[in-house]
């Protein structure tokens, strides 16, 4: 909003203001000299001053403004895991502007192939490398689309643990034997013995 002012001639009559009919529908309104921006588009303010016995009415003058959309800003509220590894994941969250449109998430094409996937806001770490989450929010009649924000994550290898499942003989002697067995991690590679 702003207060419109103008000086007039010597008739002593006040300069009066109004919204010109060429203004975009709903772009602005006026009360006295207080102009409010209520929509997007051209707003034209007319200024008029009536005449008197000694002065003619002043020629109308106009002040034109173009009302733009409001900005929106996305801010991530989620914190990625400090040491993300394959098989893990997290839920990404962010706040947006006042358009009422949801903030949506996607995997940026710059991410390493197969490093991560996303379903709604649930990120899964599916491979090693860079995973970049894009956050976007659409605009509407009053708000511009928010500038895209990104949350990068570097996914590392998952750890594996070997656990012996065999029990060595309690009193092994020369000539005896046993079969050693062990379970491993999720790589799918066999546990080898030496």
C-alpha positions as CSV (number, residue, x, y, z in Angstrom):
1,X,0.0,0.0,0.0
2,X,0.9,3.6,-0.2
3,X,-0.6,7.1,0.3
4,X,-1.0,9.0,-2.9
5,X,-0.6,12.8,-2.8
6,X,-0.8,15.6,-5.4
7,X,-0.8,19.4,-5.4
8,X,-3.6,21.2,-7.3
9,X,-4.4,24.7,-8.6
10,X,-5.7,27.8,-7.0
11,X,-9.4,26.9,-6.9
12,X,-9.1,25.8,-3.3
13,X,-10.8,22.6,-4.1
14,X,-9.2,19.4,-2.9
15,X,-7.5,17.0,-5.3
16,X,-9.5,13.8,-5.2
17,X,-8.3,10.3,-6.1
18,X,-10.0,7.3,-7.7
19,X,-9.1,4.0,-9.4
20,X,-9.3,4.3,-13.1
21,X,-11.5,1.8,-15.0
22,X,-8.5,0.7,-17.1
23,X,-6.9,-0.9,-14.0
24,X,-6.7,-4.7,-13.9
25,X,-9.7,-6.1,-12.1
26,X,-9.0,-6.4,-8.4
27,X,-5.5,-5.0,-8.7
28,X,-6.0,-2.1,-6.2
29,X,-8.5,-0.2,-4.1
30,X,-8.5,3.3,-2.7
31,X,-10.0,4.9,0.4
32,X,-9.4,8.7,0.5
33,X,-5.7,8.8,-0.4
34,X,-4.8,5.3,0.9
35,X,-4.1,2.9,-2.0
36,X,-4.1,-0.8,-1.2
37,X,-2.6,-3.4,-3.6
38,X,-5.1,-6.3,-3.7
39,X,-4.2,-8.2,-6.8
40,X,-1.7,-8.6,-9.7
41,X,-1.6,-6.2,-12.7
42,X,-1.9,-2.6,-13.7
43,X,-3.2,-0.1,-11.1
44,X,-4.0,3.4,-12.4
45,X,-4.8,6.2,-10.0
46,X,-6.8,9.2,-11.3
47,X,-6.3,12.6,-9.7
48,X,-9.0,15.3,-10.3
49,X,-9.6,18.8,-9.0
50,X,-12.9,20.6,-9.5
51,X,-12.9,24.2,-10.7
52,X,-14.5,27.3,-9.2
53,X,-16.0,30.6,-10.3
54,X,-12.4,31.8,-11.2
55,X,-10.7,28.5,-12.1
56,X,-11.4,25.7,-14.6
57,X,-11.3,22.1,-13.5
58,X,-7.8,20.8,-13.6
59,X,-7.0,18.3,-16.4
60,X,-7.0,14.8,-15.0
61,X,-3.6,13.3,-14.3
62,X,-2.8,9.6,-13.7
63,X,-0.3,7.6,-11.7
64,X,0.3,4.1,-13.0
65,X,1.7,1.2,-11.0
66,X,2.2,-2.5,-12.0
67,X,1.5,-4.7,-9.0
68,X,3.6,-7.9,-9.0
69,X,3.2,-11.2,-7.2
70,X,4.4,-11.9,-3.7
71,X,7.5,-14.0,-3.3
72,X,7.7,-17.4,-1.6
73,X,10.7,-18.9,0.1
74,X,11.3,-22.6,0.8
75,X,13.2,-23.6,4.0
76,X,14.2,-27.2,4.7
77,X,13.2,-28.3,8.3
78,X,14.7,-31.8,8.0
79,X,18.3,-32.7,8.8
80,X,19.8,-35.6,6.8
81,X,21.5,-38.4,8.7
82,X,25.1,-37.5,9.6
83,X,26.5,-40.7,8.1
84,X,24.0,-41.9,5.5
85,X,24.6,-45.4,4.1
86,X,23.0,-47.7,1.6
87,X,19.9,-49.2,3.1
88,X,19.1,-46.2,5.2
89,X,16.8,-43.2,4.6
90,X,15.0,-40.3,6.1
91,X,11.9,-38.2,5.8
92,X,12.5,-34.8,4.1
93,X,10.5,-31.8,5.3
94,X,10.3,-28.1,4.4
95,X,8.2,-25.1,4.9
96,X,7.0,-22.9,2.0
97,X,5.3,-19.6,1.3
98,X,1.7,-18.5,1.7
99,X,0.3,-19.7,-1.6
100,X,-1.3,-22.7,0.0
101,X,0.4,-25.0,-2.4
102,X,2.4,-27.9,-1.0
103,X,6.1,-28.1,-1.1
104,X,7.0,-31.1,-3.4
105,X,10.2,-33.1,-3.4
106,X,12.1,-35.0,-6.1
107,X,15.5,-36.4,-6.9
108,X,17.6,-34.0,-8.8
109,X,19.1,-35.3,-12.1
110,X,22.6,-34.4,-10.8
111,X,22.4,-37.2,-8.3
112,X,24.5,-40.3,-8.8
113,X,22.6,-42.9,-10.7
114,X,20.8,-45.2,-8.3
115,X,22.0,-43.4,-5.2
116,X,18.6,-42.7,-3.8
117,X,14.9,-42.8,-4.5
118,X,11.9,-40.9,-3.1
119,X,8.3,-41.6,-2.4
120,X,6.3,-38.6,-1.3
121,X,8.7,-37.3,1.4
122,X,10.4,-40.6,2.2
123,X,14.0,-40.8,0.9
124,X,15.6,-44.2,0.5
125,X,19.4,-44.6,0.1
126,X,19.8,-47.2,-2.6
127,X,23.4,-46.8,-3.8
128,X,26.7,-45.0,-3.1
129,X,27.2,-41.4,-4.2
130,X,25.6,-38.0,-4.2
131,X,21.9,-37.7,-3.6
132,X,20.3,-34.3,-4.1
133,X,16.8,-33.6,-3.0
134,X,14.9,-30.8,-4.9
135,X,12.1,-28.9,-3.1
136,X,9.6,-26.8,-5.2
137,X,6.5,-24.9,-4.5
138,X,4.1,-23.7,-7.2
139,X,2.7,-20.2,-7.2
140,X,-0.9,-18.9,-7.8
141,X,-2.6,-15.7,-8.8
142,X,-1.0,-13.7,-6.0
143,X,2.3,-15.6,-5.4
144,X,5.2,-16.4,-7.6
145,X,6.6,-19.9,-7.6
146,X,9.3,-20.3,-4.9
147,X,12.9,-20.6,-6.0
148,X,14.0,-24.2,-5.9
149,X,15.9,-25.3,-2.8
150,X,18.2,-28.4,-2.6
151,X,19.3,-30.6,0.2
152,X,22.4,-32.7,-0.7
153,X,23.4,-36.0,0.9
154,X,26.4,-38.2,0.2
155,X,25.5,-41.8,0.6
156,X,28.3,-44.1,1.8
157,X,28.7,-47.9,1.7
158,X,26.8,-49.9,4.3
159,X,28.9,-51.8,6.8
160,X,28.8,-55.6,7.1
161,X,29.4,-57.8,10.1
162,X,30.5,-61.5,10.0
163,X,29.2,-63.8,12.8
164,X,30.5,-67.3,13.2
165,X,27.6,-69.8,13.2
166,X,29.8,-72.9,13.7
167,X,31.2,-74.1,17.1
168,X,34.8,-75.2,17.1
169,X,35.4,-78.6,18.8
170,X,36.0,-78.2,22.6
171,X,39.1,-80.3,22.6
172,X,40.5,-80.5,19.1
173,X,43.2,-83.1,18.5
174,X,45.4,-84.0,15.6
175,X,43.5,-85.8,12.9
176,X,40.1,-84.2,13.8
177,X,38.2,-81.7,11.8
178,X,35.1,-79.6,11.7
179,X,33.1,-77.5,9.2
180,X,33.3,-73.7,9.8
181,X,30.3,-71.6,8.9
182,X,29.5,-67.9,9.3
183,X,26.8,-65.4,8.3
184,X,27.7,-62.2,6.6
185,X,26.2,-58.8,5.7
186,X,23.8,-57.7,3.0
187,X,26.3,-57.5,0.1
188,X,25.3,-61.0,-1.2
189,X,29.0,-62.0,-1.4
190,X,30.0,-65.2,0.2
191,X,31.9,-65.3,3.5
192,X,35.3,-66.9,2.7
193,X,37.6,-68.6,5.1
194,X,41.4,-68.9,5.2
